[in-house]
Amino acid sequence: MLSGALAFGTVGGTAVAAPPPVPVLPALPGVSTPPLPKNIGPSVSNPGALYRHPANLASLADGDVIRAVKRDNPFRTTPSEAWQIAFRTNDSHGKPAVGVTTVIVPFNHKADIPVLSYQMIINAMGMRCQPSQSVYTTTDWIASPVDPWGFNFALARGWGIAIPDHLGEKTAYAAVRMSGQIVLDGIRAATRFSPLRLKNSKFALSGYSGGGMATGAASTLQATYAPEVNIVGSVWGGVPTNLTQMAEAIGTDNSHPAFGLAMAASLGLEREYPKELPISSHLNWLGLQTRAQMANACTNEILVTGFGKSARMVAKNFDMLNAPATRRVLALNSIASMPEVAKAPIFEFHSPTDPLISVTSLDATMKRYCRAGTKVYQLSTPAPEHLSAAAVGFFPAYQWMADRFAGKPVPTNCRG
């Protein structure tokens, strides 16, 4: 989710007022307020040793395994075999990068079992919040997710689970195209890592909200980026498909309950596109303080940090939303704007009154896929908002995936 955070000018043809004077730090006797620093680069979250670049990274093929570490099963999952695999992937600019996926399989499993690539909700800025670290923590309760409880449903069926760090080595939240590539290259790596015996496995994709963006991007890019990967279907839950619409909806003047996520998305895109989106150089002191608090933060910390704030409060100017470079980056990372079309079947569910996504954009994207021949089944859940829809849609989505692995006929309710 992305705010128009940092942008005055016009929005949808409507003039937006200039910001108020820059807030100053509280005055201390005999101490003057320092000037704002210039030419600030993106914030950084240290990726750790698993992401270390090998000397031959550029010569590796996408999805080639760099290193693998055997792990105990993650916290809250049933006893199982687990590996963390580092692999070659690409950033948003096509440059070589390292990706990581955590793969869990039942003990003594058969070869080529079905595998669910599950993209967790990682609305975060810190590497500690990505699955390779968060599913193992027993002390960092802010970072510790509840998702591993759900992994047990898949393991009990004899499926494997791949959980990629889909925000990449920079933890670049909202860099959706890159996330899709990481998901697909993570699947490639799982099939190429011989101890797992997944060479000919069928894969399904699933994710909700931020994880749904990575899932949607992966399924959309699969036919062109990784056509050999055997994806039998993908589950999209509560997916924001149009970052530009979301930016304009959240606005520039009024505080918003989700502003923390909006600002984190802006800063995450800056990490991946520092030249096109120099967000930090447009922040005032409050914005820079907020940026520092978010630099290694997970979802709840980001929400608390951003609560009660607005774009007007954290920016010294709002020049960026209508800049051509900004619009280009938003379009590149909006599934609705991607020219590629998902080919594997899709189960899509959402709340019809979800305040955090554009249901209109999501429906239009599904209709476009339908016209291209993709089998789409949409479920409008009887949930009033974003989070409750995830709970309502879980079991129908889970059964839909089981049917795809079983090779049953694919239902569709495409509406043209």
C-alpha positions in Angstrom: 0.0 0.0 0.0 1.4 3.3 -1.0 0.6 6.8 0.1 0.8 9.8 -2.1 2.9 10.5 0.7 5.1 12.7 -0.6 3.4 14.8 -3.1 1.9 18.2 -3.5 0.7 19.6 -6.8 -2.5 18.3 -8.3 -4.2 15.0 -7.7 -6.7 13.9 -10.3 -6.8 17.5 -11.6 -7.6 18.9 -8.1 -5.1 21.4 -6.7 -3.5 20.5 -3.4 -2.4 23.3 -1.1 1.2 23.9 -0.2 2.3 22.4 3.1 2.5 24.4 6.3 5.8 25.6 7.6 8.2 22.8 8.4 7.8 21.6 12.0 10.9 22.4 14.1 12.5 20.4 16.9 11.5 21.5 20.4 13.7 24.4 21.5 16.2 23.8 24.2 17.9 26.6 26.1 21.0 27.7 24.3 20.5 25.0 21.5 19.4 26.0 18.0 17.4 23.7 15.8 19.8 22.1 13.3 19.1 22.4 9.6 17.7 19.5 7.7 20.3 17.2 6.2 20.6 17.1 2.5 21.0 14.2 0.0 19.8 11.5 2.3 19.8 8.0 0.8 17.4 5.2 1.5 17.1 3.6 4.9 18.8 0.3 5.3 18.0 -3.1 7.0 21.0 -5.5 7.2 20.1 -8.7 5.4 22.6 -10.9 7.2 25.0 -13.7 6.2 22.4 -15.8 4.3 22.2 -13.1 1.7 25.9 -12.9 1.1 26.7 -12.4 -2.6 29.0 -15.1 -4.1 31.7 -13.9 -6.5 30.0 -15.8 -9.4 26.5 -14.5 -8.8 26.2 -12.8 -12.2 27.1 -16.1 -14.0 24.4 -18.1 -12.2 21.0 -18.8 -13.8 17.8 -17.5 -12.2 16.8 -19.8 -9.4 20.2 -21.5 -9.1 21.0 -22.6 -5.6 23.8 -20.6 -3.9 23.8 -22.2 -0.5 21.4 -24.2 1.7 21.2 -24.5 5.5 19.3 -27.3 7.2 17.1 -26.0 10.1 14.8 -27.4 12.7 11.1 -27.0 12.0 9.9 -23.5 12.5 8.3 -22.4 15.8 4.6 -23.5 16.0 4.9 -26.1 13.2 4.7 -29.9 13.6 8.0 -31.8 13.5 9.2 -31.7 9.9 12.2 -31.2 7.7 13.2 -27.7 6.9 15.8 -26.0 4.7 16.7 -22.4 4.0 17.9 -21.9 0.5 19.7 -18.9 -0.9 19.4 -18.5 -4.7 20.1 -16.2 -7.6 17.3 -13.8 -8.6 17.0 -10.3 -9.9 16.2 -6.9 -8.5 13.7 -4.5 -10.1 16.3 -3.3 -12.6 17.4 -6.7 -13.8 20.6 -6.8 -11.8 21.7 -10.0 -10.1 20.5 -10.4 -6.5 20.2 -13.0 -3.8 16.8 -14.4 -2.7 16.0 -16.7 0.2 13.2 -19.2 0.7 12.4 -21.5 3.6 11.1 -24.9 2.5 9.4 -27.3 4.9 8.4 -30.8 4.0 7.1 -33.8 6.0 9.6 -36.2 7.3 10.2 -39.2 5.0 8.0 -37.6 2.3 7.7 -39.1 -1.2 9.3 -37.5 -4.2 7.5 -34.8 -6.0 4.9 -34.0 -3.4 2.6 -31.0 -4.0 4.1 -27.7 -2.7 2.4 -24.6 -1.6 4.4 -21.4 -2.1 3.0 -19.2 0.7 3.7 -15.5 0.6 3.3 -14.2 4.1 2.0 -10.7 4.9 5.2 -8.8 5.3 4.2 -5.2 5.5 7.5 -4.3 7.0 10.9 -2.6 6.7 13.1 -4.9 8.8 14.8 -8.1 7.7 13.8 -9.5 11.1 10.2 -9.5 9.9 10.9 -11.6 6.8 10.1 -15.4 7.1 13.7 -16.6 7.1 14.0 -15.0 10.5 10.5 -14.4 11.8 9.2 -17.9 11.7 12.1 -19.0 14.0 12.1 -16.3 16.6 10.9 -17.3 20.1 11.8 -14.0 21.8 10.9 -11.2 19.3 7.2 -11.3 19.7 6.6 -8.3 17.5 8.2 -10.1 14.5 6.8 -13.5 15.3 4.0 -14.4 13.0 0.9 -16.6 13.5 1.2 -18.0 10.0 3.1 -21.2 11.0 0.0 -22.5 12.8 -1.6 -22.6 9.3 1.4 -24.4 7.8 0.3 -27.5 9.8 -2.8 -27.9 7.6 -0.6 -28.3 4.5 1.9 -30.6 6.2 -0.9 -32.8 7.5 -2.0 -33.3 3.9 1.5 -34.3 2.9 2.3 -31.1 1.1 5.5 -29.1 1.3 5.6 -25.4 1.9 7.9 -22.8 0.5 8.0 -19.4 2.3 10.1 -16.9 0.4 11.5 -13.6 1.8 9.5 -11.9 -1.0 10.7 -8.4 0.0 14.2 -9.3 -1.1 17.6 -8.5 0.3 16.8 -4.8 0.8 13.4 -5.5 2.5 11.9 -3.3 -0.2 8.2 -3.3 0.7 5.9 -2.5 -2.2 8.5 -3.4 -4.9 5.9 -5.8 -6.2 7.5 -6.9 -9.5 10.7 -7.8 -7.8 8.6 -9.8 -5.2 7.0 -11.8 -8.0 10.4 -12.7 -9.4 11.7 -13.8 -6.0 8.7 -16.1 -5.6 9.2 -17.8 -9.0 13.0 -18.1 -8.5 12.4 -19.5 -5.1 10.3 -22.3 -6.6 13.0 -22.9 -9.2 15.5 -23.2 -6.4 13.3 -25.7 -4.4 13.0 -27.9 -7.5 16.8 -27.8 -8.1 17.8 -28.6 -4.6 18.1 -32.4 -4.8 17.8 -33.3 -1.1 14.2 -32.0 -1.2 13.2 -34.3 -4.1 10.8 -31.8 -5.6 12.0 -31.7 -9.1 8.7 -32.6 -10.7 6.4 -31.2 -8.0 3.2 -29.3 -8.7 3.1 -25.8 -7.0 0.3 -23.6 -5.9 0.7 -19.9 -4.8 -1.2 -18.3 -2.0 -1.0 -14.9 -0.2 -3.1 -12.3 1.5 -2.8 -8.5 1.4 1.0 -7.7 1.1 1.5 -11.4 0.5 -1.2 -11.3 -2.0 0.6 -8.7 -4.0 3.7 -11.0 -4.2 1.4 -13.9 -5.2 -0.4 -11.9 -7.8 2.8 -10.6 -9.3 4.3 -14.1 -9.4 1.2 -15.6 -11.1 1.1 -12.7 -13.5 4.8 -12.9 -14.5 5.1 -16.7 -14.5 4.3 -17.2 -18.2 7.0 -14.9 -19.3 9.5 -15.0 -16.5 9.4 -18.7 -15.5 7.3 -20.6 -18.0 8.8 -24.0 -17.0 7.5 -23.7 -13.4 4.5 -26.0 -12.9 2.0 -23.7 -11.2 -1.5 -25.3 -11.0 -3.2 -22.3 -9.5 -2.9 -19.3 -7.3 -5.0 -17.8 -4.4 -5.2 -14.0 -4.2 -6.6 -12.6 -1.0 -7.3 -8.9 -0.4 -4.8 -7.8 -3.1 -4.0 -4.2 -3.7 -3.6 -4.1 -7.5 -3.3 -0.4 -8.2 -0.7 1.6 -6.1 -1.5 4.9 -7.8 -5.2 4.7 -6.8 -4.3 3.8 -3.3 -1.9 6.8 -3.1 -4.7 9.1 -4.2 -7.3 7.5 -2.0 -5.2 7.9 1.2 -4.5 11.5 0.2 -2.2 14.2 1.5 -4.0 16.3 4.1 -5.9 14.1 6.5 -4.5 11.5 8.9 -5.3 7.9 8.1 -5.3 4.8 10.3 -3.0 3.0 7.8 -0.6 5.9 7.2 2.3 4.0 8.7 1.9 1.3 6.0 1.6 3.9 3.4 4.8 5.6 4.5 6.6 2.3 4.8 5.7 1.4 1.2 7.0 4.8 0.0 10.3 4.1 1.9 10.4 0.5 0.6 10.1 1.6 -3.0 12.8 4.2 -2.3 15.2 1.4 -1.3 14.6 -0.3 -4.7 14.3 2.9 -6.8 16.6 5.4 -5.0 17.2 7.6 -8.1 13.5 7.7 -9.2 12.0 8.0 -5.7 14.3 10.0 -3.4 11.6 10.1 -0.7 13.9 10.8 2.2 15.1 14.1 0.8 11.5 15.3 0.9 11.0 14.6 4.6 11.0 17.2 7.4 12.3 16.4 10.9 9.2 14.6 11.9 9.4 12.5 8.7 13.0 11.7 9.3 12.3 10.7 12.8 9.5 8.5 11.6 11.7 7.0 8.9 14.3 6.1 11.5 11.7 4.4 13.7 10.5 2.4 10.8 13.9 1.4 9.4 13.9 -2.1 10.9 10.2 -2.3 12.0 7.5 -4.9 11.5 3.9 -4.3 10.8 2.5 -3.5 14.2 5.4 -1.2 15.0 4.9 0.6 11.7 1.2 1.0 12.4 1.9 2.5 15.8 4.6 4.8 14.5 2.4 6.1 11.8 -0.8 6.3 13.8 -2.2 9.8 13.8 0.2 11.1 11.2 -0.4 12.3 7.7 1.6 13.0 4.6 1.3 16.7 5.3 2.8 16.3 8.7 6.0 14.4 7.6 6.9 16.1 4.3 8.7 19.4 3.7 7.3 19.4 0.2 5.1 17.3 -1.9 6.6 17.4 -5.4 6.7 13.8 -6.2 3.3 12.2 -6.7 2.8 13.7 -10.2 6.4 13.3 -11.3 6.7 11.1 -14.4 9.4 8.9 -12.6 7.0 8.3 -9.7 4.1 7.4 -11.9 6.3 5.0 -13.8 7.5 3.3 -10.7 3.9 3.0 -9.3 2.7 1.5 -12.6 5.6 -1.0 -12.8 4.6 -2.3 -9.4 0.8 -2.2 -9.8 -0.5 -5.6 -11.0 -3.4 -3.8 -12.7 -0.9 -2.1 -15.0 1.3 -5.0 -15.8 0.9 -6.0 -19.4 1.5 -9.7 -18.6 -1.5 -11.9 -17.9 -1.7 -14.8 -15.4 -2.2 -18.1 -17.2 -2.8 -20.6 -14.2 -6.2 -20.6 -12.6 -7.0 -18.0 -9.9 -9.1 -18.1 -6.8 -9.6 -14.5 -5.7 -11.4 -13.4 -2.5 -11.9 -10.0 -0.8 -14.3 -8.0 1.3 -16.6 -5.9 -1.0 -16.2 -3.0 1.5 -12.5 -3.3 2.1 -11.2 0.2 2.8 -7.6 -0.6 2.1 -7.8 -1.8 -1.5 -9.5 -0.8 -4.7 -12.1 -3.4 -5.3 -12.9 -1.8 -8.7 -9.3 -2.2 -9.8 -9.2 -5.7 -8.6 -12.4 -6.7 -10.4 -11.2 -5.0 -13.6 -7.9 -7.0 -13.4 -9.8 -10.3 -13.0 -12.1 -9.4 -16.0 -9.0 -8.7 -18.1 -7.6 -12.1 -17.2 -10.9 -13.8 -18.0 -11.0 -12.2 -21.4 -7.5 -13.6 -22.0 -8.8 -17.1 -21.2 -7.6 -17.5 -17.6 -10.0 -19.5 -15.4 -10.9 -17.1 -12.5 -13.2 -17.8 -9.5 -14.0 -14.7 -7.4 -15.5 -14.8 -3.9 -16.9 -11.7 -2.3 -16.7 -12.6 1.4 -19.4 -11.5 3.9 -16.7 -9.6 5.8 -16.9 -5.9 6.5 -13.2 -5.0 6.2 -9.7 -6.2 5.3 -8.5 -8.5 8.1 -11.7 -10.4 8.7 -12.0 -11.3 5.0 -8.7 -13.3 5.4 -10.3 -15.5 8.0 -13.5 -16.0 6.1 -11.7 -16.9 2.9 -9.1 -19.2 4.3 -10.9 -22.6 4.2 -12.6 -22.1 0.8 -9.2 -21.1 -0.6 -7.5 -24.1 1.0 -10.0 -26.5 -0.5 -9.6 -24.9 -3.9 -5.9 -25.5 -3.8 -6.4 -29.1 -2.8 -8.7 -29.6 -5.8 -6.0 -28.1 -8.1 -3.4 -30.5 -6.8 -5.9 -33.3 -7.2 -6.5 -32.4 -10.9 -10.2 -31.8 -10.5 -12.1 -29.6 -13.0 -11.4 -25.9 -12.5 -14.5 -23.8 -11.6 -14.9 -20.3 -13.0 -17.4 -17.5 -12.6 -15.8 -15.1 -15.0 -18.1 -12.3 -15.8 -16.5 -11.1 -19.0 
